[in-house]
């Protein structure tokens, strides 16, 4: 009798060109994050030469490559930061203040 392989379905999210590409991927039950990324490469969802520059998270939280995945998990492939988050926040605040918005500390 042949042994049946149980698979689970996960989602691979990849930001490219200002848009997010979502792809579904079937992986063996009990597969790790590293194994899922390898399967995503084989499926053509991400190039192997890009992996060194990408960060990986599951639902926005960094995870170990040995972390086991569960049905419905969303693996996110993250590119490098284009702007320092602190600097981006300072720019947003300056923009709001220049637009004449209310100051949350001194409401009118």
Secondary structure, DSSP 8 states (H G I E B T S, - for coil): ------EEEEEEEEEETTEEEEEEEEEETT-BHHHHHHHHHHTTSS-GGGGGG-EEEETTEE--TT-B--TT-EEEEE---SS-HHHHHHHHHHHHHHTT---TTS--
